[in-house]
Amino acid sequence: MPSFLPQRLTPDEMKADTSTTFNICIVEDDPWYGQLLQYQLSLNPDYEVSLYNSGKEFFDAVRKQPDVVTIDYSLPDIDGEKLLQKLRELYPELPVIVISAQNKIATAVELLKLGATDYLVKDEYTKQLLWNAVQRIRENAGLRQKVQRLEKQLADKYNFTTLLKGNSPAMQATFALMERAAQTPVNVSINGETGTGKELVAKAIHMNSERQKGPFVALNMAAIPAELVESELFGHEKGAFTGAHSRKIGKFEEAHNGTLFLDEIGELPLSIQAKLLRVLQERELQRVGGSEKIRLNVRLVTATHKNLAEEVKKGTFREDLYYRVIGLPIVLPSLRERSTDIILLAKHFLDEFCRDYRKASITLAPAAHDKLLRYDYPGNVRELKTAIELAAVLSDGQQVQPADIVFAPSARQEGLFGEEKTLREHTRTIVRHYLDKYQNNVPLVAQRLDIGRSTIYKMIQDGEL
């Protein structure tokens, strides 16, 4: 290898020009022919074309990666094959066009194998062929940059801390679990109240995992009639049952090589739970009415607002299936458990609304902060977002005032106050609700309700709970 060839360049030295100029280097020992090619390419005002008479001159002058290089196969100081190999070593992605007086097919094939982008023979058509080749390379580079931008935007969109806003300790712990879930292939179960963002979490885990290029398929079990669940999950063959006029691909097959998200899995009928268990164990299925065994490569993410362990005790959820789907459990905190995030989220939703609807910036008045912090949020983040969007619509000025913030009555509130009860009866209802929520953890319930443990123990002893 000639001694003038440089060592591998540093990342800064290899950094491509970020301007719109397309940098082309021509390495050609025939001055007249090199100037002819330079003039031809310079007809495009976006092209910056540099001419070098030898490999040494090129390597001495060029300190950053050009967009494309053309090389003469027969240079005085280095042959085309060695020069191409060195360019491939220094700039693995650099397009290189070899221009040669040789029209030997074997030479062209060998150079293309070594990584040349194109091989042109010197004749009366070379100028036009070179023009076309450079144009194709530039178009492909533009497409690659566009794909890279889109991939970055997608990665940013599904970044955990971008997708789910929150600085509270509860959310930081959730982010850590999501990161772990994205890095491992095990099944994931997400538990949380309605409105906490279970599907967002499932999709974020998928988009940050090695399956991100595969499909993400979501299915809410609570929204499907019991008689159609099996067909939705596993598909069916034509004629499998009345109304099956054609073959249907189920959600498991749709999610092959990707992720299947089953929301509200606690609503899955017992009769289907056994079939789901078999599919998860054997990693294959048979469509309803079919005999063909279809192999699957699917990661399962499930979610529910129910306590599946309690459902197992009640006999409404199979214990063997429970241990199959539980995998890595993530419990999403309610908004009540992350109150320090309420104002952060409210400001985020307000900015998002103004941006989407091209409205002037709106802020929250201090008194509006107080109103937001005093509310209980039975609908969690979803309810907060709805309230903020409505407040932005109702606001007359540049600030959201307390009067602009309206919370719709929730089903939980109506259930609590929908009938007249004594204070003692309301107390029993509230304490029982929290005992169910926290798996009969009396110390935790006492802390949440700010009452003495002895009060709860006495209510249990007296048979009131």
C-alpha positions as CSV (number, residue, x, y, z in Angstrom):
1,M,0.0,0.0,0.0
2,P,1.5,3.4,-0.9
3,S,2.9,5.3,2.1
4,F,0.9,8.5,1.3
5,L,-2.4,6.8,2.2
6,P,-3.8,8.3,5.5
7,Q,-4.9,6.4,8.6
8,R,-8.6,6.1,9.5
9,L,-10.1,9.6,10.0
10,T,-11.7,10.8,13.2
11,P,-15.5,11.1,13.4
12,D,-15.2,14.9,13.2
13,E,-13.0,14.7,10.1
14,M,-15.4,12.3,8.5
15,K,-18.5,14.4,9.2
16,A,-20.3,15.2,6.0
17,D,-21.2,18.8,5.0
18,T,-24.7,19.6,6.4
19,S,-25.4,22.3,3.7
20,T,-27.5,21.7,0.6
21,T,-24.3,21.7,-1.5
22,F,-23.5,18.2,-2.9
23,N,-19.8,17.7,-2.8
24,I,-18.2,15.6,-5.6
25,C,-14.6,14.7,-5.9
26,I,-13.1,13.6,-9.2
27,V,-9.7,11.7,-9.1
28,E,-8.4,11.7,-12.7
29,D,-4.8,11.9,-14.0
30,D,-5.7,13.1,-17.5
31,P,-6.1,16.9,-16.9
32,W,-8.2,17.5,-20.0
33,Y,-10.6,14.6,-19.3
34,G,-10.9,15.5,-15.6
35,Q,-11.8,19.1,-16.5
36,L,-14.4,17.9,-19.0
37,L,-16.1,15.8,-16.3
38,Q,-15.8,18.7,-13.8
39,Y,-17.4,21.1,-16.2
40,Q,-20.2,18.7,-17.0
41,L,-21.1,18.1,-13.3
42,S,-20.7,21.8,-12.4
43,L,-23.6,22.6,-14.7
44,N,-25.8,21.8,-11.7
45,P,-25.4,24.8,-9.4
46,D,-25.9,22.6,-6.3
47,Y,-22.8,20.6,-7.1
48,E,-19.5,21.6,-5.7
49,V,-17.0,19.7,-7.9
50,S,-13.2,19.3,-7.0
51,L,-10.6,17.8,-9.3
52,Y,-7.5,15.8,-8.2
53,N,-4.8,14.4,-10.4
54,S,-3.7,11.6,-8.2
55,G,-4.6,9.5,-5.2
56,K,-2.0,11.3,-3.0
57,E,-3.4,14.8,-4.0
58,F,-6.9,13.6,-3.1
59,F,-6.0,12.2,0.4
60,D,-3.8,15.2,1.2
61,A,-6.6,17.7,0.4
62,V,-9.8,16.0,1.6
63,R,-10.4,16.0,5.3
64,K,-14.1,15.3,5.5
65,Q,-16.3,12.8,3.7
66,P,-17.5,14.0,0.3
67,D,-20.9,13.0,-1.0
68,V,-19.5,11.0,-4.0
69,V,-16.1,10.2,-5.5
70,T,-15.3,9.3,-9.1
71,I,-11.9,7.5,-9.6
72,D,-9.9,6.7,-12.6
73,Y,-9.0,3.0,-12.6
74,S,-5.4,3.6,-13.8
75,L,-3.8,6.3,-11.7
76,P,0.0,6.9,-11.7
77,D,0.5,6.3,-8.0
78,I,-2.2,3.7,-7.1
79,D,-4.4,1.3,-9.1
80,G,-8.2,1.6,-8.9
81,E,-8.7,-1.5,-6.9
82,K,-6.4,-0.5,-4.0
83,L,-7.8,3.1,-4.1
84,L,-11.4,1.7,-3.9
85,Q,-10.4,-0.6,-1.0
86,K,-8.9,2.3,1.0
87,L,-12.0,4.5,0.3
88,R,-14.2,1.7,1.6
89,E,-12.1,1.5,4.7
90,L,-12.2,5.2,5.4
91,Y,-15.8,5.9,4.3
92,P,-17.8,2.7,4.4
93,E,-21.0,4.4,3.1
94,L,-19.3,6.6,0.5
95,P,-20.6,6.1,-3.1
96,V,-17.7,5.5,-5.5
97,I,-17.9,5.6,-9.3
98,V,-15.1,3.9,-11.2
99,I,-14.3,5.4,-14.6
100,S,-11.9,3.4,-16.8
101,A,-10.7,3.0,-20.3
102,Q,-11.0,-0.8,-19.8
103,N,-14.2,-2.4,-20.9
104,K,-13.4,-5.8,-19.4
105,I,-16.5,-7.3,-17.8
106,A,-14.4,-9.3,-15.3
107,T,-12.8,-6.1,-14.0
108,A,-16.1,-4.3,-13.7
109,V,-17.6,-7.3,-11.8
110,E,-14.7,-7.4,-9.4
111,L,-14.8,-3.7,-8.6
112,L,-18.6,-3.9,-8.0
113,K,-18.0,-6.8,-5.6
114,L,-15.5,-4.6,-3.8
115,G,-18.2,-2.0,-3.2
116,A,-18.1,0.3,-6.2
117,T,-21.4,2.0,-6.8
118,D,-21.0,2.1,-10.6
119,Y,-18.5,1.3,-13.3
120,L,-18.3,3.5,-16.4
121,V,-16.2,3.0,-19.5
122,K,-14.7,6.1,-21.1
123,D,-16.5,6.8,-24.4
124,E,-18.7,9.4,-25.9
125,Y,-21.6,8.5,-23.5
126,T,-19.6,8.8,-20.2
127,K,-20.6,12.4,-19.5
128,Q,-24.3,11.7,-19.6
129,L,-24.0,8.3,-17.8
130,L,-21.9,10.1,-15.0
131,W,-24.6,12.8,-14.8
132,N,-27.3,10.2,-14.4
133,A,-25.3,8.1,-11.9
134,V,-24.6,11.2,-9.6
135,Q,-28.2,12.2,-9.8
136,R,-29.4,8.8,-8.7
137,I,-26.9,8.8,-5.8
138,R,-28.1,12.2,-4.7
139,E,-31.8,11.2,-4.8
140,N,-30.9,8.0,-2.8
141,A,-29.0,10.1,-0.2
142,G,-32.0,12.4,0.1
143,L,-34.3,9.4,0.7
144,R,-31.9,8.0,3.3
145,Q,-31.8,11.3,5.1
146,K,-35.6,11.5,5.1
147,V,-35.9,8.0,6.5
148,Q,-33.4,8.8,9.2
149,R,-35.4,11.9,10.1
150,L,-38.6,10.0,10.3
151,E,-37.0,7.2,12.4
152,K,-35.6,9.9,14.8
153,Q,-39.0,11.6,15.0
154,L,-40.7,8.2,15.7
155,A,-38.0,7.4,18.3
156,D,-38.6,10.8,19.9
157,K,-42.3,10.3,19.8
158,Y,-42.1,7.0,21.7
159,N,-39.4,8.0,24.1
160,F,-40.8,7.0,27.5
161,T,-40.3,10.5,29.0
162,T,-41.8,12.2,25.9
163,L,-44.8,9.9,25.7
164,L,-45.6,10.0,29.5
165,K,-44.9,13.2,31.3
166,G,-44.0,13.1,34.9
167,N,-41.2,13.9,37.4
168,S,-42.8,12.2,40.4
169,P,-41.0,9.3,42.1
170,A,-43.9,7.0,41.1
171,M,-43.4,7.9,37.4
172,Q,-39.6,7.6,37.6
173,A,-40.1,4.1,38.9
174,T,-42.5,3.3,36.1
175,F,-40.0,4.6,33.5
176,A,-37.4,2.3,34.9
177,L,-39.7,-0.7,34.6
178,M,-40.7,0.2,31.0
179,E,-37.0,0.4,30.1
180,R,-36.4,-3.0,31.5
181,A,-39.5,-4.4,29.7
182,A,-38.2,-3.0,26.4
183,Q,-34.9,-4.7,26.8
184,T,-36.3,-8.1,27.6
185,P,-38.5,-10.5,25.5
186,V,-40.7,-11.6,28.4
187,N,-44.5,-11.0,28.4
188,V,-45.6,-7.8,30.2
189,S,-48.7,-7.1,32.3
190,I,-49.8,-3.6,32.9
191,N,-52.2,-2.8,35.7
192,G,-53.8,0.5,36.5
193,E,-57.0,2.4,36.7
194,T,-58.9,3.6,33.7
195,G,-57.3,6.6,32.1
196,T,-53.7,6.0,33.3
197,G,-52.4,5.3,29.8
198,K,-52.0,1.5,29.6
199,E,-52.1,1.3,25.8
200,L,-49.6,4.2,25.5
201,V,-47.2,2.3,27.7
202,A,-47.7,-1.0,25.8
203,K,-47.0,0.8,22.5
204,A,-44.0,2.6,23.9
205,I,-42.5,-0.7,25.1
206,H,-43.0,-2.2,21.6
207,M,-41.5,0.8,19.8
208,N,-38.4,0.7,22.0
209,S,-37.9,-3.1,21.8
210,E,-36.2,-5.2,19.2
211,R,-39.6,-5.9,17.7
212,Q,-40.2,-2.2,16.8
213,K,-40.2,-2.9,13.0
214,G,-42.9,-5.6,13.5
215,P,-46.6,-4.9,13.9
216,F,-48.2,-3.6,17.1
217,V,-51.8,-5.0,17.3
218,A,-54.2,-3.9,20.0
219,L,-57.4,-5.6,21.1
220,N,-59.8,-4.6,23.9
221,M,-61.4,-7.7,25.2
222,A,-64.2,-5.8,27.0
223,A,-65.4,-4.5,23.6
224,I,-65.9,-7.9,21.9
225,P,-69.0,-10.0,22.3
226,A,-68.1,-13.3,24.0
227,E,-69.1,-15.4,21.0
228,L,-66.7,-13.6,18.7
229,V,-63.6,-13.6,21.0
230,E,-62.2,-16.8,19.7
231,S,-62.4,-15.7,16.1
232,E,-60.9,-12.3,16.8
233,L,-57.9,-13.8,18.6
234,F,-57.2,-16.9,16.5
235,G,-59.1,-16.3,13.2
236,H,-61.4,-18.7,11.4
237,E,-61.7,-20.7,8.1
238,K,-64.4,-20.2,5.6
239,G,-67.5,-22.0,6.6
240,A,-66.3,-22.6,10.2
241,F,-69.7,-21.3,11.5
242,T,-72.8,-19.5,10.2
243,G,-71.7,-16.2,8.7
244,A,-68.1,-17.2,8.1
245,H,-68.1,-16.4,4.4
246,S,-64.3,-16.2,4.0
247,R,-61.2,-16.9,5.9
248,K,-60.3,-14.4,8.7
249,I,-56.8,-13.8,10.1
250,G,-56.9,-13.4,13.8
251,K,-55.0,-10.8,15.9
252,F,-52.3,-13.3,16.9
253,E,-51.4,-13.9,13.2
254,E,-51.6,-10.2,12.5
255,A,-49.0,-9.6,15.3
256,H,-46.5,-12.2,14.0
257,N,-43.0,-11.0,14.6
258,G,-44.4,-8.1,16.6
259,T,-46.4,-7.4,19.8
260,L,-50.0,-8.2,20.6
261,F,-51.6,-6.0,23.3
262,L,-54.7,-7.5,24.9
263,D,-56.4,-4.7,27.0
264,E,-58.8,-5.7,29.8
265,I,-57.7,-9.3,29.7
266,G,-59.6,-9.9,32.9
267,E,-62.8,-9.9,30.7
268,L,-61.6,-12.9,28.7
269,P,-64.2,-15.7,29.0
270,L,-63.0,-18.8,30.9
271,S,-63.8,-21.0,27.8
272,I,-61.2,-19.0,25.8
273,Q,-58.6,-18.8,28.6
274,A,-57.7,-22.4,28.1
275,K,-57.2,-22.0,24.4
276,L,-55.1,-18.8,24.9
277,L,-53.0,-20.7,27.4
278,R,-52.3,-23.5,24.9
279,V,-51.3,-20.9,22.2
280,L,-48.9,-19.3,24.6
281,Q,-47.4,-22.6,25.6
282,E,-47.0,-24.1,22.2
283,R,-46.4,-20.9,20.2
284,E,-48.8,-22.1,17.5
285,L,-52.5,-21.9,16.8
286,Q,-55.2,-23.4,14.7
287,R,-57.9,-21.1,13.2
288,V,-61.5,-21.9,14.2
289,G,-62.7,-24.6,11.8
290,G,-59.2,-25.3,10.5
291,S,-56.6,-28.1,11.0
292,E,-53.4,-26.3,9.9
293,K,-51.0,-25.5,12.7
294,I,-49.6,-22.0,12.4
295,R,-46.3,-21.1,14.1
296,L,-46.2,-17.8,15.9
297,N,-43.5,-15.4,17.1
298,V,-45.5,-12.9,19.2
299,R,-44.8,-11.0,22.3
300,L,-47.8,-10.6,24.6
301,V,-48.5,-7.4,26.5
302,T,-51.7,-7.4,28.6
303,A,-53.5,-4.8,30.7
304,T,-56.4,-4.7,33.1
305,H,-57.8,-2.4,35.8
306,K,-58.7,-5.6,37.8
307,N,-56.6,-7.4,40.3
308,L,-56.0,-10.6,38.5
309,A,-54.7,-12.4,41.6
310,E,-58.2,-11.7,43.2
311,E,-59.9,-12.9,40.0
312,V,-57.9,-16.2,40.4
313,K,-59.2,-16.6,43.9
314,K,-62.7,-16.0,42.7
315,G,-62.4,-18.6,40.0
316,T,-63.0,-16.2,37.1
317,F,-59.4,-16.3,35.9
318,R,-57.2,-19.4,35.4
319,E,-54.2,-19.6,37.7
320,D,-52.0,-21.3,35.1
321,L,-52.9,-18.5,32.6
322,Y,-52.2,-15.9,35.2
323,Y,-48.6,-17.1,35.7
324,R,-48.2,-17.1,31.9
325,V,-49.3,-13.5,31.3
326,I,-48.1,-11.8,34.4
327,G,-44.5,-11.8,33.1
328,L,-42.9,-8.4,34.1
329,P,-45.7,-6.5,35.9
330,I,-46.0,-2.8,35.6
331,V,-48.5,-1.0,37.9
332,L,-49.3,2.5,36.5
333,P,-49.9,5.0,39.4
334,S,-53.1,6.9,39.5
335,L,-53.0,10.7,39.2
336,R,-53.8,10.9,42.9
337,E,-50.5,9.1,43.6
338,R,-48.5,11.5,41.5
339,S,-50.1,14.8,42.4
340,T,-46.8,16.6,41.8
341,D,-47.2,15.8,38.1
342,I,-50.7,17.4,37.8
343,I,-49.5,21.0,36.9
344,L,-46.8,19.6,34.6
345,L,-49.3,17.6,32.7
346,A,-51.9,20.4,32.6
347,K,-49.3,22.8,31.1
348,H,-48.3,20.1,28.6
349,F,-51.9,19.5,27.5
350,L,-52.5,23.2,27.2
351,D,-49.4,23.8,25.0
352,E,-50.4,20.8,22.9
353,F,-53.9,22.1,22.4
354,C,-52.7,25.6,21.4
355,R,-50.2,24.1,19.0
356,D,-52.7,21.7,17.4
357,Y,-55.4,24.4,16.9
358,R,-53.0,27.3,16.2
359,K,-54.1,29.4,19.1
360,A,-52.1,32.0,20.9
361,S,-50.3,30.7,24.0
362,I,-52.5,30.2,27.0
363,T,-51.2,29.8,30.6
364,L,-52.8,28.7,33.9
365,A,-53.7,31.3,36.4
366,P,-52.4,30.6,40.0
367,A,-56.0,30.1,41.2
368,A,-56.4,27.5,38.4
369,H,-53.4,25.6,39.8
370,D,-55.1,25.4,43.2
371,K,-58.4,24.0,41.6
372,L,-56.5,21.4,39.6
373,L,-54.6,20.3,42.7
374,R,-57.7,19.9,44.9
375,Y,-59.5,17.6,42.5
376,D,-59.5,13.7,43.0
377,Y,-59.3,12.7,39.3
378,P,-61.3,9.4,39.1
379,G,-60.6,9.4,35.4
380,N,-56.9,10.0,35.9
381,V,-54.7,11.6,33.1
382,R,-57.5,11.1,30.5
383,E,-59.9,13.1,32.6
384,L,-57.3,15.9,33.2
385,K,-56.6,16.2,29.5
386,T,-60.3,16.5,28.7
387,A,-60.8,19.1,31.4
388,I,-57.8,21.2,30.1
389,E,-58.9,21.1,26.5
390,L,-62.3,22.3,27.5
391,A,-60.7,25.0,29.7
392,A,-58.7,26.2,26.7
393,V,-62.0,26.5,24.7
394,L,-63.8,28.3,27.4
395,S,-61.0,30.7,28.2
396,D,-61.5,34.2,26.9
397,G,-58.1,35.6,27.6
398,Q,-54.5,34.4,27.7
399,Q,-55.0,32.6,31.1
400,V,-57.2,29.7,32.2
401,Q,-59.2,30.8,35.2
402,P,-60.8,28.5,37.8
403,A,-64.2,29.1,36.3
404,D,-62.9,27.7,32.9
405,I,-62.1,24.3,34.5
406,V,-65.1,22.0,34.6
407,F,-65.0,18.4,35.7
408,A,-67.7,16.1,34.5
409,P,-69.4,14.0,37.1
410,S,-67.8,10.5,37.2
411,A,-69.5,7.2,37.5
412,R,-67.6,6.6,40.8
413,Q,-69.0,9.9,42.2
414,E,-72.5,9.0,41.2
415,G,-72.1,5.6,42.7
416,L,-71.0,7.1,46.0
417,F,-73.7,9.7,46.3
418,G,-76.4,8.3,44.2
419,E,-78.4,7.1,47.2
420,E,-78.8,8.4,50.7
421,K,-76.7,6.7,53.3
422,T,-75.6,7.4,56.9
423,L,-72.1,8.7,57.5
424,R,-71.2,5.3,59.0
425,E,-72.4,3.5,55.8
426,H,-70.5,5.8,53.6
427,T,-67.4,5.2,55.7
428,R,-67.8,1.5,55.4
429,T,-68.1,1.8,51.6
430,I,-65.0,4.0,51.3
431,V,-62.9,1.8,53.6
432,R,-64.0,-1.4,51.8
433,H,-63.1,0.2,48.4
434,Y,-59.6,1.0,49.5
435,L,-59.1,-2.5,51.1
436,D,-60.1,-4.1,47.8
437,K,-57.8,-1.7,45.9
438,Y,-54.7,-2.4,48.1
439,Q,-55.2,-6.1,48.6
440,N,-56.4,-5.8,52.3
441,N,-53.2,-4.0,53.3
442,V,-54.6,-2.3,56.4
443,P,-51.5,-0.1,57.2
444,L,-51.4,1.2,53.7
445,V,-55.2,1.9,53.7
446,A,-54.9,3.7,57.0
447,Q,-52.2,5.9,55.6
448,R,-54.2,6.7,52.4
449,L,-57.3,7.6,54.3
450,D,-55.5,9.3,57.2
451,I,-57.2,7.2,59.8
452,G,-56.0,4.9,62.6
453,R,-55.3,1.3,61.9
454,S,-57.3,0.4,65.0
455,T,-60.4,2.0,63.4
456,I,-60.1,-0.4,60.4
457,Y,-59.3,-3.4,62.6
458,K,-62.3,-2.7,64.8
459,M,-64.6,-2.4,61.8
460,I,-63.4,-5.8,60.5
461,Q,-63.8,-7.3,64.0
462,D,-67.4,-6.0,64.2
463,G,-68.2,-7.5,60.9
464,E,-68.8,-4.2,59.2
465,L,-66.3,-4.9,56.4
